[in-house]
Amino acid sequence: MKIPIFQVDAFTDHVFGGNPAAVCPLPSWLPDALLQAIAMENNLAETAYFVRAGGAVEIRWFTPALEIDLCGHATLASAHVLFEHLGFPGDEIVFSSKSGPLRAARGGPRPGSGESCLITLDFPAFEPEPIPTPDALVRGLGRAPLETLRGRDILAVFGSEADVAAIEPDFAAIRSLDCIGVIATAPGAACDFVSRFFAPRAGVPEDPVTGSAHTLLVPYWARRLGKTSFHAVQVSRRRGDLFCELKGGRVLMGGRAVTFLRGEISV
């Protein structure tokens, strides 16, 4: 069996930046064990698979260790592949996913500004709730956050961008927490806010750019800063820029993507 594969760097305008995702278009769904094995072999934060079904596109995402219910950068990468390589008609894709319908539009204004943005994602917004700070979180991040909140992931809020950049994670401690990932965030020096994302339980020690994390980050910072449009930066080694807006219970995330490779898997 031959399966097409694309590797796309998402939330960046140049290769070797942003977050790399593998994208595999399928004519129909394959067994889950095979999808997981391919994702493990790819050894990227996520491998996205999609099947075109009528006017919608069914999408799923796998880390090297498990299937997840929402992924931003691999959805952006999948939209890029559909628009740029597979001749998808029109300027909006509706993805059907375990997190409900997700839209990806190309050529519109960047969220929160009049500037152009290659692709804008429309994702659900999730309001994180305050929780007591677990001891394992302090060990995992090497310092106590000013606030700790919880949605799908744990959100740890620090005082400055330098605090977030200086984190040297203890992945064993983070892995012991009952969550998919841990988000560290703080106000940005030259942007609205910064973040880092750690998900060793999902086989992703540090994710370079995490769109799904911003479904929690944007509602949090909207409440704290009293605004709805943001320039966010994930301050990983590869760095990623996201242009976000909280709008009607949804988070809009604008970003660019570039193709690194295309090929074929033999299984």
C-alpha positions as CSV (number, residue, x, y, z in Angstrom):
1,M,0.0,0.0,0.0
2,K,1.2,3.5,-0.9
3,I,0.1,6.5,1.2
4,P,1.0,10.1,0.2
5,I,2.8,12.1,2.9
6,F,3.6,15.8,3.2
7,Q,5.7,17.4,5.9
8,V,4.7,21.0,6.6
9,D,6.1,23.6,8.9
10,A,3.1,25.4,10.4
11,F,2.8,28.8,12.1
12,T,5.8,30.1,10.2
13,D,6.7,31.6,6.9
14,H,10.0,29.6,6.4
15,V,11.2,26.1,6.6
16,F,12.9,24.9,9.8
17,G,10.6,27.3,11.8
18,G,7.2,26.8,13.5
19,N,6.0,23.3,14.1
20,P,6.5,20.4,11.7
21,A,3.5,18.1,11.0
22,A,3.1,15.1,8.8
23,V,-0.1,15.1,6.7
24,C,-1.4,11.9,5.0
25,P,-4.5,12.2,2.7
26,L,-6.4,8.9,2.7
27,P,-9.2,7.6,0.4
28,S,-10.8,5.9,3.4
29,W,-10.0,5.2,7.0
30,L,-7.3,2.7,7.8
31,P,-7.1,0.6,11.0
32,D,-6.3,2.7,14.0
33,A,-3.2,0.5,14.8
34,L,-1.8,1.3,11.4
35,L,-2.4,5.1,11.8
36,Q,-0.7,5.0,15.2
37,A,2.3,3.0,13.8
38,I,2.8,5.5,11.0
39,A,2.7,8.4,13.5
40,M,5.2,6.6,15.7
41,E,7.5,6.1,12.7
42,N,7.1,9.7,11.6
43,N,8.2,10.8,15.1
44,L,6.8,14.3,14.8
45,A,4.5,16.0,17.4
46,E,1.5,15.1,15.2
47,T,0.6,13.2,12.1
48,A,-2.7,14.3,10.6
49,Y,-4.9,12.1,8.5
50,F,-7.9,13.3,6.5
51,V,-10.6,11.7,4.3
52,R,-12.7,13.9,2.0
53,A,-16.3,13.0,2.5
54,G,-18.7,15.1,0.4
55,G,-18.3,18.7,1.2
56,A,-16.6,18.1,4.5
57,V,-13.2,16.7,5.3
58,E,-12.8,14.3,8.2
59,I,-9.6,14.8,10.2
60,R,-7.8,12.9,12.9
61,W,-4.5,13.6,14.7
62,F,-2.0,11.2,16.2
63,T,1.1,11.9,18.3
64,P,3.8,9.2,18.4
65,A,2.0,7.8,21.5
66,L,-1.7,8.3,21.1
67,E,-4.6,9.9,19.3
68,I,-5.6,13.4,20.5
69,D,-8.9,15.2,20.2
70,L,-7.6,18.6,18.9
71,C,-4.5,19.9,17.2
72,G,-4.0,23.3,15.7
73,H,-0.7,23.2,13.8
74,A,-1.5,19.9,12.0
75,T,-4.9,21.3,11.0
76,L,-3.2,24.3,9.6
77,A,-0.8,22.0,7.8
78,S,-3.6,19.9,6.4
79,A,-5.4,23.0,5.1
80,H,-2.2,24.1,3.5
81,V,-1.9,20.7,1.7
82,L,-5.5,20.8,0.5
83,F,-5.2,24.4,-0.8
84,E,-1.7,24.3,-2.2
85,H,-1.2,20.7,-3.4
86,L,-4.6,19.0,-3.8
87,G,-6.6,21.7,-5.6
88,F,-9.3,22.1,-2.9
89,P,-12.0,24.4,-4.4
90,G,-13.0,27.6,-2.7
91,D,-11.4,29.4,0.2
92,E,-12.9,27.6,3.2
93,I,-12.5,24.0,4.4
94,V,-14.9,22.6,7.0
95,F,-13.0,19.8,8.9
96,S,-15.2,17.3,10.8
97,S,-13.3,16.2,14.0
98,K,-13.7,14.8,17.5
99,S,-13.8,18.5,18.7
100,G,-16.7,19.3,16.3
101,P,-16.5,21.3,13.1
102,L,-13.3,23.3,12.5
103,R,-13.0,25.8,9.7
104,A,-9.9,26.9,7.8
105,A,-10.1,29.9,5.5
106,R,-7.4,31.3,3.2
107,G,-6.8,34.7,2.0
108,G,-8.7,36.6,4.6
109,P,-7.5,39.3,7.0
110,R,-5.3,38.4,9.8
111,P,-7.4,38.1,13.0
112,G,-7.5,41.5,14.8
113,S,-6.0,43.5,11.9
114,G,-6.4,44.4,8.3
115,E,-3.2,42.5,7.2
116,S,-3.4,39.5,5.1
117,C,-3.0,36.0,6.6
118,L,-2.5,32.8,4.5
119,I,-4.9,30.6,6.6
120,T,-7.1,31.3,9.6
121,L,-8.4,28.5,11.8
122,D,-11.8,28.7,13.6
123,F,-11.6,26.6,16.8
124,P,-13.7,26.3,20.0
125,A,-12.7,28.5,23.0
126,F,-12.3,26.9,26.4
127,E,-12.3,28.9,29.6
128,P,-9.7,27.5,32.0
129,E,-10.7,27.2,35.7
130,P,-8.4,27.9,38.7
131,I,-7.0,24.9,40.5
132,P,-4.6,24.4,43.4
133,T,-1.0,24.2,42.2
134,P,0.2,20.5,42.2
135,D,3.6,19.8,43.7
136,A,4.5,17.9,40.6
137,L,3.9,21.0,38.5
138,V,6.3,23.0,40.6
139,R,8.9,20.2,40.3
140,G,8.2,19.9,36.6
141,L,8.7,23.6,35.8
142,G,11.3,24.2,38.4
143,R,9.4,27.1,40.0
144,A,5.9,27.9,41.3
145,P,3.6,29.7,38.9
146,L,1.7,32.8,40.0
147,E,-1.6,31.1,39.0
148,T,-2.6,27.6,38.0
149,L,-5.6,26.9,35.9
150,R,-7.0,23.8,34.1
151,G,-8.8,23.0,30.9
152,R,-7.8,19.9,28.8
153,D,-4.3,21.0,29.8
154,I,-2.8,22.6,32.9
155,L,-2.1,26.3,32.5
156,A,0.8,27.8,34.6
157,V,1.0,31.6,34.6
158,F,4.3,33.3,35.3
159,G,5.3,37.0,35.7
160,S,7.5,37.5,32.6
161,E,8.6,36.1,29.3
162,A,12.1,35.6,30.8
163,D,10.5,33.2,33.4
164,V,9.0,31.1,30.7
165,A,12.1,31.1,28.6
166,A,14.2,30.0,31.5
167,I,12.2,26.9,32.3
168,E,14.2,23.7,32.2
169,P,11.5,21.1,32.4
170,D,11.6,17.9,34.5
171,F,9.7,15.6,32.1
172,A,9.3,12.8,34.6
173,A,7.5,15.2,37.0
174,I,5.3,16.6,34.2
175,R,4.5,13.1,33.0
176,S,3.1,12.2,36.4
177,L,0.4,14.9,36.1
178,D,-3.1,13.8,35.0
179,C,-3.3,15.8,31.9
180,I,-2.2,15.7,28.2
181,G,0.1,18.7,28.5
182,V,1.3,21.7,30.6
183,I,1.2,25.2,29.2
184,A,3.6,27.8,30.7
185,T,2.6,31.4,29.8
186,A,3.4,35.0,30.7
187,P,3.1,38.5,29.3
188,G,5.3,39.0,26.2
189,A,8.1,41.6,25.9
190,A,7.3,42.4,22.3
191,C,3.9,40.7,21.9
192,D,0.8,40.2,24.0
193,F,1.7,36.9,25.6
194,V,4.2,34.0,25.2
195,S,3.9,30.3,26.0
196,R,5.7,27.0,26.0
197,F,4.0,23.6,25.9
198,F,5.2,20.3,27.4
199,A,3.4,16.9,26.7
200,P,5.7,14.0,27.6
201,R,2.7,11.7,28.3
202,A,1.7,12.2,24.6
203,G,5.2,11.4,23.4
204,V,6.0,15.1,22.8
205,P,8.4,16.4,25.4
206,E,8.2,20.0,24.2
207,D,5.9,21.0,21.3
208,P,7.3,23.8,19.2
209,V,4.0,25.6,18.4
210,T,0.6,24.4,19.8
211,G,-2.5,25.8,18.3
212,S,-4.8,23.8,20.7
213,A,-3.1,25.4,23.7
214,H,-4.4,28.8,22.4
215,T,-8.0,27.6,22.8
216,L,-7.3,28.1,26.6
217,L,-4.7,30.8,26.4
218,V,-6.8,33.3,24.4
219,P,-9.8,33.2,26.7
220,Y,-7.5,33.6,29.7
221,W,-5.6,36.6,28.3
222,A,-8.8,38.2,27.0
223,R,-10.1,38.2,30.5
224,R,-6.9,39.4,32.0
225,L,-6.0,42.1,29.5
226,G,-9.5,43.2,28.6
227,K,-9.0,42.8,24.9
228,T,-9.9,40.3,22.2
229,S,-7.1,40.4,19.6
230,F,-3.6,39.2,20.2
231,H,-0.2,38.5,18.8
232,A,1.1,35.4,20.6
233,V,4.5,33.9,20.4
234,Q,5.4,30.3,21.4
235,V,9.0,30.8,22.6
236,S,10.3,27.3,21.7
237,R,13.6,26.9,19.9
238,R,11.8,26.9,16.5
239,R,9.4,29.8,17.6
240,G,6.0,30.3,16.2
241,D,3.8,33.4,15.7
242,L,0.0,33.2,16.1
243,F,-2.4,36.0,15.4
244,C,-5.5,35.3,17.5
245,E,-8.9,36.7,18.2
246,L,-11.7,35.7,20.7
247,K,-14.9,36.0,18.8
248,G,-18.3,34.6,19.9
249,G,-17.1,31.7,21.9
250,R,-14.6,30.8,19.2
251,V,-10.8,31.3,18.9
252,L,-9.6,32.5,15.5
253,M,-5.9,31.6,14.9
254,G,-4.1,33.0,11.8
255,G,-0.8,31.6,10.6
256,R,1.3,30.6,7.6
257,A,2.6,27.3,6.6
258,V,5.3,26.0,4.2
259,T,5.9,22.6,2.7
260,F,9.2,20.9,3.6
261,L,8.8,17.6,1.8
262,R,6.3,15.4,-0.1
263,G,6.7,11.7,-0.7
264,E,5.1,8.3,-0.3
265,I,4.9,5.8,2.5
266,S,5.1,2.1,1.7
267,V,3.3,-0.2,4.2
